[in-house]
Amino acid sequence: MTFAYRDGVLCAEAVPLDDIVRAHGTPCYVYSRAAIEQAYAEYAAALAGRDALVCFSVKSNSNLAVLALLARLGAGFDIVSGGELARVLAAGGDARKTVFSGVGKSEAEIVQALEAGILCLNLESEAELERVAAIATRLGRRAPIAFRVNPDVDAKTHPYISTGLKQNKFGVAQEDAERLYRHAASLAAVEVVGIGCHIGSQLTAAAPLIEAATRITALATRLAQAGIRLAHIDLGGGIGIRYRDESPQPIGATIAAMLERLGTQRAKLILDPGRSIVGNAGVLLTRVEYLKPGAAKNFLVVDAAMNDLMRPSLYGAWHEVMPVRAQQAAGAPVYDVVGPVCESADVLAKDRTLAAQPGDLLAIMSAGAYGMAMSSNYNSRPRAAEVMVDGSTAYLVRRRETHESLFALESVPTW
């Protein structure tokens, strides 16, 4: 385990977390290099011998140190904005191993992507195809494209992170896909290179992914019979992790089942994992400010808040909360762990037995995905510091924001 107690102190690899707090304060995100490398290695091992590319989902964690580490390991990247493309390139990532997804790409973002030479634009509507073709014509380029096809598979996950049903905003309908591919193949400024899908996130059962792979493979076969041969098939990401008591299907077994559904298809396989690579590789450190007992609820008020970790407020997500210094919790009070933000939704954890006192440090576990990436400055709160641990060394990979940085881009008119 990369996060474990040593001599009564919770550590990231070989670094005590309270040492990190002494150096960088709280709230603070801490990532383990070893955990990221181990998770990526599971994908690499499962895909060994197959023409494949693992495109890390940048939206899950966009810190430059995380992206640089994955680029060195050979990863490509799945992006959804021009800002994410800029981050990938700044971190040393390869544009030719980058796929650009998302339903609302602007003209400027499409130009940016084509000029960078990305692997593929994943298109999500006929209108987007027309926009891409017009821009590519103007630039004198051929735009490499795939359609993200909505296979209408129920991912059986939280509705906010289910993306493959007919009522979701993502992708093109499966029944429209063949017509759209024929149209795209007729356009001189477009090069049809692939097909993709993504049905949701935090999938702990393999069956929905296997069903989606089956439907997309069948569609790719029909397209090949119509003379439209695809260089790659992108089956998305979404493999879940353990937050509490989930039992996710092992990555290797899930990928093996998906490969079986591909059958004789020899197109390159692209996968777009995010959470399963970084989710359990990060924690959020926070300090207890107050104990607030009450008749209906006991509250443990900490200095991290919903602006630092949005998942509990947004999804009702469960994160384990561990004391940085081991405690005997038997007989301790039950608390809701809450932050200082002025919202009743600012609850990081509910009904936790903790023998905590003001000044104690807590670690909110499994916070490496959709933690810092979804953070904000709500209530004019500076965003947290980020630290990457490598063995016995802790590197500051993002400085804590200052109050002055919050309004550095603002100005007051001279009325």
NORVENSUL-V954438 format. One record per residue. N is the residue number from 0. RES is the residue in one small letter. PHI is phi in radians with two decimals (NA if undefined). D_FIRST is the distance of its C-alpha to the first C-alpha in Angstrom with 2 decimals. Layout:
n = {N,N}
res = {RES,RES}
phi = {PHI,PHI}
d_first = {D_FIRST,D_FIRST}
This chain:
n = {0,1,2,3,4,5,6,7,8,9,10,11,12,13,14,15,16,17,18,19,20,21,22,23,24,25,26,27,28,29,30,31,32,33,34,35,36,37,38,39,40,41,42,43,44,45,46,47,48,49,50,51,52,53,54,55,56,57,58,59,60,61,62,63,64,65,66,67,68,69,70,71,72,73,74,75,76,77,78,79,80,81,82,83,84,85,86,87,88,89,90,91,92,93,94,95,96,97,98,99,100,101,102,103,104,105,106,107,108,109,110,111,112,113,114,115,116,117,118,119,120,121,122,123,124,125,126,127,128,129,130,131,132,133,134,135,136,137,138,139,140,141,142,143,144,145,146,147,148,149,150,151,152,153,154,155,156,157,158,159,160,161,162,163,164,165,166,167,168,169,170,171,172,173,174,175,176,177,178,179,180,181,182,183,184,185,186,187,188,189,190,191,192,193,194,195,196,197,198,199,200,201,202,203,204,205,206,207,208,209,210,211,212,213,214,215,216,217,218,219,220,221,222,223,224,225,226,227,228,229,230,231,232,233,234,235,236,237,238,239,240,241,242,243,244,245,246,247,248,249,250,251,252,253,254,255,256,257,258,259,260,261,262,263,264,265,266,267,268,269,270,271,272,273,274,275,276,277,278,279,280,281,282,283,284,285,286,287,288,289,290,291,292,293,294,295,296,297,298,299,300,301,302,303,304,305,306,307,308,309,310,311,312,313,314,315,316,317,318,319,320,321,322,323,324,325,326,327,328,329,330,331,332,333,334,335,336,337,338,339,340,341,342,343,344,345,346,347,348,349,350,351,352,353,354,355,356,357,358,359,360,361,362,363,364,365,366,367,368,369,370,371,372,373,374,375,376,377,378,379,380,381,382,383,384,385,386,387,388,389,390,391,392,393,394,395,396,397,398,399,400,401,402,403,404,405,406,407,408,409,410,411,412,413,414}
res = {m,t,f,a,y,r,d,g,v,l,c,a,e,a,v,p,l,d,d,i,v,r,a,h,g,t,p,c,y,v,y,s,r,a,a,i,e,q,a,y,a,e,y,a,a,a,l,a,g,r,d,a,l,v,c,f,s,v,k,s,n,s,n,l,a,v,l,a,l,l,a,r,l,g,a,g,f,d,i,v,s,g,g,e,l,a,r,v,l,a,a,g,g,d,a,r,k,t,v,f,s,g,v,g,k,s,e,a,e,i,v,q,a,l,e,a,g,i,l,c,l,n,l,e,s,e,a,e,l,e,r,v,a,a,i,a,t,r,l,g,r,r,a,p,i,a,f,r,v,n,p,d,v,d,a,k,t,h,p,y,i,s,t,g,l,k,q,n,k,f,g,v,a,q,e,d,a,e,r,l,y,r,h,a,a,s,l,a,a,v,e,v,v,g,i,g,c,h,i,g,s,q,l,t,a,a,a,p,l,i,e,a,a,t,r,i,t,a,l,a,t,r,l,a,q,a,g,i,r,l,a,h,i,d,l,g,g,g,i,g,i,r,y,r,d,e,s,p,q,p,i,g,a,t,i,a,a,m,l,e,r,l,g,t,q,r,a,k,l,i,l,d,p,g,r,s,i,v,g,n,a,g,v,l,l,t,r,v,e,y,l,k,p,g,a,a,k,n,f,l,v,v,d,a,a,m,n,d,l,m,r,p,s,l,y,g,a,w,h,e,v,m,p,v,r,a,q,q,a,a,g,a,p,v,y,d,v,v,g,p,v,c,e,s,a,d,v,l,a,k,d,r,t,l,a,a,q,p,g,d,l,l,a,i,m,s,a,g,a,y,g,m,a,m,s,s,n,y,n,s,r,p,r,a,a,e,v,m,v,d,g,s,t,a,y,l,v,r,r,r,e,t,h,e,s,l,f,a,l,e,s,v,p,t,w}
phi = {NA,-1.46,-2.06,-2.69,-1.41,-2.28,0.93,1.45,-2.10,-1.21,-2.15,-1.78,0.92,-1.80,-1.87,-1.08,-1.17,-1.24,-1.15,-1.12,-1.12,-1.05,-1.47,-2.26,1.33,-2.30,-1.12,-2.66,-1.56,-2.25,-2.06,-1.81,-1.06,-1.06,-1.14,-1.14,-1.11,-1.13,-1.15,-1.11,-1.10,-1.10,-1.17,-1.06,-1.17,-1.18,-1.79,-0.99,1.51,-1.96,-1.20,-2.64,-2.49,-1.65,-1.79,-1.07,-1.36,-1.11,-1.08,-1.30,-2.86,-1.84,-1.07,-1.04,-1.16,-1.13,-1.14,-1.11,-1.05,-1.18,-1.06,-1.15,-1.35,1.84,-1.24,-1.67,-2.48,-1.88,-2.10,-2.33,-2.82,-1.13,-1.10,-1.17,-1.08,-1.06,-1.11,-1.01,-1.18,-1.12,-1.51,1.59,-1.27,-1.72,-1.04,-1.29,-2.04,-2.11,-1.95,-1.94,-1.81,2.00,-1.45,-2.26,-1.10,-1.41,-1.02,-1.08,-1.20,-1.14,-1.05,-0.99,-1.17,-1.16,-1.22,-1.34,1.41,-1.19,-1.14,-2.86,-1.71,-1.51,-1.53,-2.21,-2.90,-1.17,-1.08,-1.18,-1.01,-1.12,-1.14,-1.10,-1.08,-1.16,-1.17,-1.09,-1.06,-1.10,-1.50,1.23,-2.17,-1.84,-1.54,-1.33,-2.35,-2.41,-1.71,-1.46,-1.68,-1.52,-1.46,0.98,-1.94,-1.36,-1.33,0.96,-2.27,-1.02,-1.03,-1.26,-2.11,-1.66,-2.24,-1.99,-1.70,-1.04,-1.43,-1.42,-1.35,-1.54,1.26,-1.86,-1.10,-1.02,-1.24,-1.68,-1.10,-1.11,-1.09,-1.15,-1.16,-1.09,-1.14,-1.07,-1.15,-1.52,-1.61,-1.15,-1.54,-2.13,-2.02,-1.37,-2.08,-2.89,-2.50,-2.56,-2.73,-2.74,-1.76,2.69,-2.22,0.98,-1.52,-1.75,-2.02,-1.40,-0.96,-1.08,-1.14,-1.16,-1.11,-1.09,-1.07,-1.08,-1.19,-1.21,-1.12,-1.09,-1.16,-1.08,-1.13,-1.12,-1.13,-1.08,-1.12,-1.56,1.60,-1.85,-1.65,-1.83,-1.37,-2.54,-2.13,-1.83,-1.70,1.33,-2.26,1.81,-1.08,-1.47,-2.23,-1.55,-1.72,-2.29,-2.25,-1.16,-2.20,-1.09,-1.05,-0.97,-1.00,-1.06,-1.19,-1.11,-1.15,-1.04,-1.17,-1.17,-1.10,-1.07,-1.20,-1.21,0.99,-1.54,-1.05,-1.86,-1.08,-1.05,-1.66,-1.98,-2.15,-2.15,-1.32,-2.35,-0.93,-1.22,-1.67,-2.00,-0.98,-1.54,-1.66,-2.41,-2.32,-1.92,-1.62,-2.54,-1.95,-1.27,-1.70,-2.51,-1.79,-2.26,-1.26,-2.61,-1.18,-1.71,-2.54,-1.78,-1.98,-1.94,-1.62,-2.05,-1.60,-1.58,-2.65,-1.07,-1.24,-1.51,-2.40,-1.44,-0.97,-1.06,-1.24,-1.40,-1.97,1.20,-1.23,-1.82,-2.16,-1.15,-2.06,-2.14,-1.22,-1.17,-1.84,-0.95,-2.21,-1.59,-1.51,-1.01,1.39,-1.31,-1.18,-1.76,-2.18,-1.62,-1.56,-2.23,-1.85,-1.54,-1.20,-1.46,-2.60,-1.14,-1.33,-1.36,-2.17,-1.56,-2.80,-1.96,1.00,-1.94,-1.51,-2.44,-1.62,-1.74,-2.29,-0.93,1.69,-1.17,-1.82,-2.14,-2.00,-1.59,-1.46,0.93,-1.90,-1.34,-2.03,0.99,-1.83,-1.04,-1.09,-1.83,-1.27,-2.53,-1.83,-0.93,1.11,0.90,-1.74,-1.07,-1.28,-1.21,-1.36,-2.24,-2.27,-1.94,-1.75,-2.26,1.19,-1.80,-2.06,-1.97,-1.89,-1.33,-1.91,-2.75,-1.22,-1.14,-1.18,-1.84,-1.03,-1.14,-1.18,-1.14,-2.10,-1.12,-1.66,-1.75,-2.60,-1.82,-1.05,-1.60,-1.10}
d_first = {0.00,3.78,5.48,6.10,9.65,11.39,15.06,15.16,14.02,11.17,9.89,8.99,7.91,10.87,13.00,13.86,14.50,17.93,18.87,18.43,20.62,23.18,23.52,23.48,24.11,23.24,22.74,20.23,17.73,14.70,13.00,10.37,12.30,9.67,8.30,12.06,12.97,10.73,12.20,15.59,15.48,15.36,18.58,20.11,19.69,21.14,24.03,24.81,28.56,29.41,31.02,28.39,26.99,23.82,25.10,22.40,23.67,24.42,25.19,21.56,20.74,23.60,22.55,24.16,21.22,19.10,22.20,22.98,19.61,20.04,23.70,22.94,20.79,23.92,23.37,26.34,26.50,27.79,29.70,31.91,33.89,35.65,33.43,30.34,32.33,33.18,29.53,28.64,31.55,30.86,27.32,28.85,28.32,31.03,33.45,34.37,30.88,31.00,32.19,33.74,33.52,34.89,38.11,39.84,39.85,42.60,45.20,43.75,40.27,41.80,43.79,40.76,38.82,41.79,42.55,38.97,39.25,36.35,35.64,36.68,37.80,36.68,39.77,39.87,43.64,47.01,47.85,44.91,46.16,49.56,48.16,46.07,49.10,51.36,49.07,48.55,52.32,52.93,50.50,51.93,48.60,47.26,44.29,41.56,40.79,39.14,39.56,36.70,38.03,37.36,37.09,37.51,34.44,32.97,29.22,29.02,26.90,27.89,31.39,30.53,28.05,30.15,32.04,33.70,36.47,40.12,40.09,37.29,38.43,36.55,38.02,41.38,42.57,42.24,45.98,46.77,44.52,47.01,49.77,47.61,46.53,50.17,51.15,48.44,49.47,53.02,52.16,52.81,50.35,47.40,45.45,43.68,40.49,38.16,37.28,34.27,32.90,30.09,30.18,27.56,24.03,21.18,22.60,20.69,23.45,24.59,28.27,29.27,27.79,29.60,32.79,32.69,32.23,35.18,37.42,36.66,37.19,40.48,41.58,40.74,42.85,45.74,45.61,45.77,48.78,50.36,49.91,46.90,44.27,40.83,38.69,35.40,33.99,31.30,29.51,27.53,24.00,22.81,20.03,18.17,14.65,13.56,14.67,15.86,16.95,17.53,17.05,17.34,18.94,16.72,17.57,19.19,21.34,22.44,23.49,25.24,27.24,28.18,29.29,31.41,33.18,34.05,36.14,38.40,37.62,36.94,36.31,33.18,30.32,28.66,25.57,24.64,21.02,19.68,17.43,15.41,14.64,14.11,13.82,10.15,10.00,12.23,13.25,16.83,17.77,21.04,23.40,25.45,29.12,30.99,30.98,33.60,34.55,36.89,38.95,37.16,33.74,31.80,30.34,27.69,28.65,26.10,26.73,24.70,26.63,27.22,28.22,24.71,22.93,25.50,23.63,24.28,27.92,28.51,26.86,26.27,22.55,20.09,17.11,15.18,16.30,14.56,16.50,15.34,16.97,16.31,19.45,21.32,21.94,24.39,27.72,26.55,28.25,27.15,27.04,27.06,25.09,27.55,28.34,31.66,32.76,36.14,35.21,34.70,31.95,29.87,27.41,23.66,22.85,25.28,25.71,22.75,23.11,22.39,23.98,24.24,26.99,28.33,26.48,23.07,20.10,18.02,15.06,15.77,12.62,12.58,15.41,15.00,17.75,21.24,20.58,22.24,24.00,25.94,26.58,30.19,32.58,34.00,35.84,35.96,32.45,31.01,27.78,24.58,23.29,20.37,18.12,16.02,13.67,13.83,12.49,14.69,16.93,17.19,19.80,21.88,22.27,24.50,26.75,27.36,30.60,33.64,36.37,38.70,36.52,36.84,40.54,40.81,41.97,44.41,48.06,50.88,54.09,57.23,59.23}
